[in-house]
Amino acid sequence: MTRPSGWEKRLNAVVAKHQALPSVFGTSDCYLIADDGVEAVMGERMYADALGYKTEAGAAKKLRQHGFETVRDAFAAKFAEIAPSMAQRGDIGVVDREGVLSGGLFTSIGFMTRGTDAVEFLPASAVTYAFKVT
């Protein structure tokens, strides 16, 4: 499937949006960064009813409602897994931080994920799982 026209501009807007937002569940978190990226690239969210949570427990509940335990499970159900070294801008992925999985988005300046207080950009080599958004 070809990405729709204008996806690069929409993806850049997602990056800028999350850089300006604080780390708050349901506003800018590791799932929303990836989901906003998917929407920019594909024109639709991964799971339309996965929004509306405000806490870590609420985010986990939304995942479980879809039958997932982790963001990796949610991403893998929608997209083909690829080697992180093969990921391109607009693809999504997951980093493993001492057993805690955090989702994110491949951008032109690195893998964007949510840190404790702000967005972080990591090298692709830090990404544990990657998924081709097509």
C-alpha positions in Angstrom: 0.0 0.0 0.0 1.3 3.5 -0.8 1.3 6.2 1.8 -1.2 9.0 1.0 0.1 12.3 -0.3 1.2 14.8 2.4 2.1 12.2 5.0 5.6 13.7 5.6 4.1 17.1 6.5 1.6 15.4 8.8 4.3 13.3 10.4 6.4 16.4 11.1 3.4 18.0 12.7 3.1 15.0 15.0 6.7 15.3 16.1 6.4 19.0 16.8 3.1 18.4 18.7 4.6 15.8 21.0 7.8 17.8 21.6 5.6 20.6 22.9 3.4 18.5 25.2 4.2 17.2 28.7 4.4 13.5 29.5 0.8 12.9 30.4 -1.1 9.6 29.9 -3.9 10.2 27.4 -2.3 13.4 26.1 1.3 12.5 25.1 2.5 9.0 26.0 4.3 6.1 24.3 1.2 4.7 22.7 -0.2 8.1 21.5 3.1 9.1 19.8 3.0 5.9 17.7 -0.8 6.1 17.1 -0.6 9.8 16.0 2.2 8.7 13.7 0.1 5.9 12.2 -2.7 8.4 11.7 -0.4 10.9 9.9 1.0 8.2 7.6 -2.1 6.1 7.0 -5.0 8.5 7.6 -6.5 6.4 10.5 -5.7 5.3 14.0 -4.7 1.8 14.9 -7.7 1.3 17.2 -10.3 4.1 17.1 -11.7 3.4 20.5 -8.3 3.2 22.3 -8.3 6.8 23.3 -9.9 8.5 26.4 -7.7 7.2 29.2 -5.9 9.5 31.7 -3.7 7.2 33.8 -1.3 4.3 33.3 -3.9 1.9 34.6 -6.4 3.3 32.1 -4.0 2.9 29.2 -3.4 -0.7 30.3 -7.2 -1.3 30.5 -7.7 0.0 27.0 -5.0 -2.5 25.7 -6.6 -5.4 27.6 -10.0 -4.5 26.1 -8.4 -5.3 22.7 -6.8 -8.5 24.0 -3.3 -7.0 24.4 -0.9 -7.0 27.3 1.6 -4.6 25.8 2.0 -2.0 23.1 4.1 -4.5 21.2 1.1 -6.8 21.1 -1.1 -4.0 19.8 1.4 -3.0 17.1 2.1 -6.6 16.0 -1.6 -7.2 15.5 -1.8 -4.4 12.9 1.6 -4.3 11.2 4.3 -6.6 10.0 7.4 -6.8 12.3 10.7 -5.8 10.7 14.2 -5.5 11.9 14.7 -2.1 13.6 17.6 -1.4 11.3 15.1 -1.6 8.3 12.6 0.8 9.8 12.0 4.1 8.0 10.5 7.4 8.9 6.8 6.8 9.8 7.3 3.2 11.0 6.6 2.5 14.7 8.5 0.5 17.3 9.1 -0.5 20.9 12.0 -0.1 23.2 12.5 -2.4 26.2 13.5 -0.4 29.3 14.4 -3.0 31.9 11.2 -5.0 31.1 9.0 -2.0 30.5 7.9 -1.7 26.9 7.5 1.8 25.5 6.2 2.5 22.0 7.3 5.2 19.7 7.8 6.5 16.2 10.7 6.5 13.7 11.4 10.1 12.6 14.1 11.8 10.6 16.1 12.6 13.8 15.7 9.2 15.5 13.2 7.0 17.3 10.9 9.3 19.2 9.4 7.9 22.5 8.2 9.4 25.7 10.5 9.8 28.6 9.5 10.6 32.2 9.3 14.3 31.5 9.8 14.9 27.8 10.1 13.3 24.4 13.3 11.4 23.8 15.0 10.6 20.5 16.9 7.4 20.5 19.1 5.7 17.9 17.5 2.8 15.9 19.9 0.5 17.6 18.1 1.1 20.9 14.8 -0.2 19.4 13.9 -3.8 20.3 10.9 -4.3 17.9 9.9 -2.4 14.8 6.8 -2.5 12.6 6.3 -1.4 9.0 3.4 1.1 8.8 1.8 0.4 5.4 
